Amino acid sequence: MVEALNRNQMAWRVADDIEEGAFVNLGVGMPLSILNYVPEGREIIFHSENGILGMKPLEAGTDPNPDLVNAGKQPVSMLPGGAFFHHSDSFAMIRGGHIDICVLGAYEVGENGDLANWRLPNVKTPPAVGGAMDLAYGARRVFVICEHNGKDGAPKIVKQCTLPLTGAECVTRIFTDIAIIDRTDDGMVVREMVAGLEFDDLQERTGAKLRLANDWQTLTAPAIAPPEKSAR
C-alpha cells in the first residue's frame, strides 16, 4: 500500500534539505509552512519579498503584530539580528542573485524545468504572479513543492507546460507527496519514492520521462498531522 505524504510532511521534507546558513525565500501558499519545520539547531535565514530578512514563526501564545507579516499576509516573528527594508531593496536582493533557494508551488513543471504557477484557465479571479518571476530567475536554486497529481488525477510534472510560464528551465528539484525528483542535464531523475511505490507506477502518474537514480532512497517523514481544512 502506498501512503503519500500530507502537506505538512512535505514541508518537513523540504526543510530537511535546506542547508545550514542558506538564505531562503518561501512562496505564498504551501511553501510558507516550511518555516515551521526547520531542524533544531540549524540556522536558515528566511527572506520575504515584502522586506524581511530573518523571519521565524510566531510563537504560540504570542500576540501578532499587524505590521509584521510575510508576503502571504501571515503574522511572523523575527530572529535576533533580523532586518526590515524597502520593497525595492528586497527585490534588488532577489534580482542580484543573493537568495540561495526559493521554494514555490506549481500547477505544472515541464520536463525541461519550465515552471507554471500563477494562472489557471477558467478562473474568474484576476491572476497575480507576485514576485515569482523574479524568484524563478534570481534565486540560485528553485525548489518546487506540490502534489504529484491534481484532483482530477492529471500529472503536474509534464512533458511540456500548457499553462502560462512563470519561468523557463528554472526548476532544480521537485518535492511531491510521493517522490523527490531532480531536474538535471540528463532529464528528470528520481531521488526518493515513498514505500510501496514501484517506479513503473510513478512513471505512469507522471507526464515527463523519468529516470531512477542508482542510489535512490525511500521517501519518509515523521508522523505529522495534516493541515486543518479551512471552514470556508
C-alpha positions in Angstrom: 0.0 0.0 0.0 1.3 3.4 -1.0 0.9 6.1 1.7 1.5 9.6 0.3 2.9 12.4 2.5 0.5 15.0 3.7 1.3 18.7 3.1 2.9 19.2 6.5 5.1 16.2 5.9 6.1 17.5 2.5 7.0 20.8 4.1 9.1 19.0 6.7 11.0 17.1 3.9 11.8 20.3 2.1 13.1 22.0 5.3 15.3 19.0 5.9 17.0 19.6 2.5 17.9 23.2 3.2 21.5 23.5 4.4 22.9 25.5 7.3 23.3 29.2 6.6 21.1 29.3 3.5 19.2 32.4 2.5 15.7 31.2 1.5 12.6 32.7 0.1 9.3 30.9 0.6 6.5 31.4 -1.9 2.9 32.0 -0.9 0.8 29.0 -0.1 2.2 25.6 0.9 5.8 26.8 0.9 5.2 29.1 3.8 4.6 26.1 6.2 8.3 25.1 5.7 9.1 27.9 8.2 7.6 25.6 10.9 9.9 22.6 10.3 13.4 23.9 10.4 15.6 21.2 12.0 16.6 22.1 15.6 19.9 23.9 15.8 20.1 24.7 12.0 20.3 28.4 11.1 18.4 29.2 8.0 17.8 32.9 7.1 14.3 33.3 5.6 13.6 36.2 3.3 10.2 37.7 2.4 9.9 39.9 -0.7 7.8 42.5 1.2 11.0 43.4 3.0 12.0 41.0 5.8 15.2 39.1 6.4 15.4 36.7 9.3 11.8 35.9 10.0 10.6 32.9 12.1 7.2 31.5 13.0 5.1 33.4 15.5 5.5 31.6 18.9 2.4 30.0 20.5 0.6 32.4 22.8 2.3 35.5 21.3 0.1 38.3 20.2 0.7 39.0 16.5 2.0 42.4 15.4 -0.3 43.5 12.5 2.7 45.4 10.9 4.9 42.2 10.9 3.6 39.8 8.2 5.2 37.8 5.5 4.3 38.0 1.8 1.3 35.8 2.4 0.0 38.3 5.0 0.6 35.8 7.8 1.9 37.1 11.1 5.5 36.2 11.8 8.3 36.9 14.3 12.0 37.8 13.9 15.3 36.2 14.7 17.8 38.3 16.7 19.6 40.5 14.1 16.7 40.3 11.7 16.2 43.3 9.4 13.4 45.2 7.7 13.9 47.2 4.5 12.2 48.8 1.5 10.4 46.6 -1.0 12.7 47.7 -3.8 15.8 46.7 -1.7 14.1 43.3 -1.2 13.8 42.8 -5.0 17.3 44.0 -5.5 18.4 41.1 -3.3 16.4 38.7 -5.4 17.5 40.0 -8.8 21.1 40.3 -7.6 21.4 36.6 -7.0 21.6 36.8 -3.2 18.9 34.3 -2.5 20.3 30.7 -2.3 17.0 28.9 -2.6 13.4 29.8 -3.3 10.6 27.4 -2.7 7.5 27.8 -5.0 4.3 25.9 -5.6 3.4 24.7 -9.1 0.5 24.0 -11.3 2.9 22.4 -13.9 6.6 21.6 -14.2 7.9 20.8 -17.6 10.4 18.1 -18.3 13.0 20.8 -19.2 12.4 22.6 -15.8 9.8 25.1 -17.0 7.5 26.4 -14.2 3.9 27.4 -14.4 2.4 28.5 -11.1 0.5 31.8 -11.5 -2.5 31.2 -13.7 -5.2 28.5 -14.2 -7.7 28.5 -17.1 -11.3 29.4 -16.4 -10.6 31.1 -13.1 -12.7 34.3 -12.6 -10.4 36.0 -10.1 -7.6 38.1 -11.6 -4.3 36.2 -11.7 -1.4 37.6 -9.7 2.1 36.5 -10.4 3.7 38.5 -7.5 7.4 38.1 -7.2 7.5 34.5 -8.5 9.0 35.5 -11.9 11.8 37.4 -10.2 12.5 34.5 -7.8 12.4 31.9 -10.6 15.4 33.6 -12.3 17.1 35.4 -9.4 17.4 32.6 -6.9 20.4 30.2 -7.3 18.2 27.2 -6.9 14.4 26.8 -7.3 12.6 24.1 -5.3 9.0 23.2 -6.1 6.6 21.7 -3.7 3.3 20.3 -5.0 1.1 17.2 -5.0 2.2 14.8 -7.7 -1.2 14.8 -9.4 -4.1 17.2 -9.4 -7.6 16.4 -8.0 -8.6 15.1 -11.4 -5.5 12.8 -11.4 -3.7 14.7 -14.1 0.1 14.9 -13.6 1.7 18.2 -12.6 5.1 17.1 -13.9 4.5 17.1 -17.6 6.4 16.7 -20.9 5.7 20.4 -21.8 3.8 23.1 -19.8 0.5 24.2 -21.3 -0.2 27.0 -18.8 1.5 30.4 -19.0 5.1 30.2 -17.7 6.5 31.7 -14.6 10.0 30.9 -15.6 11.8 28.8 -18.3 14.2 26.0 -17.4 14.5 27.2 -13.8 13.4 24.4 -11.6 16.1 22.5 -9.7 14.3 20.0 -7.5 10.6 18.9 -7.1 9.2 17.7 -3.8 5.8 15.9 -4.2 3.7 13.8 -1.9 5.2 10.6 -3.4 8.6 11.4 -4.8 11.6 13.7 -4.9 12.8 14.4 -8.4 15.8 16.4 -9.7 15.8 18.2 -13.0 19.3 17.6 -14.5 21.1 18.0 -17.8 20.2 14.3 -18.4 16.5 14.8 -17.7 14.3 14.1 -14.6 16.0 11.9 -12.1 14.0 10.3 -9.2 16.0 10.5 -5.9 13.3 9.3 -3.5 10.0 7.4 -3.7 7.5 6.6 -0.9 7.5 3.0 0.4 5.3 0.6 -1.7 5.5 2.7 -4.9 7.0 1.0 -7.9 9.0 3.1 -10.4 6.7 2.0 -13.2 3.7 3.2 -11.2 5.4 6.5 -10.6 6.2 6.9 -14.3 2.5 6.2 -15.1 1.5 9.1 -12.8 4.0 11.4 -14.4 3.8 13.2 -17.8 7.5 13.6 -18.1 10.1 10.9 -18.8 11.8 9.8 -15.6 15.0 8.0 -14.7 15.6 6.2 -11.4 18.8 7.2 -9.7 21.1 4.2 -8.9 21.3 5.4 -5.3 17.6 6.2 -4.9 16.1 6.1 -1.3 12.8 5.6 0.3 10.9 8.9 0.9 10.0 9.1 4.6 8.8 11.8 7.1 7.8 11.7 10.7 4.2 11.4 11.8 2.8 15.0 11.4 -0.9 15.8 11.4 -2.1 17.2 8.1 -3.1 20.9 7.9 -6.5 21.8 9.2 -9.0 22.4 6.5 -10.5 25.9 6.1 -14.0 26.4 7.4 -14.9 28.1 4.0 
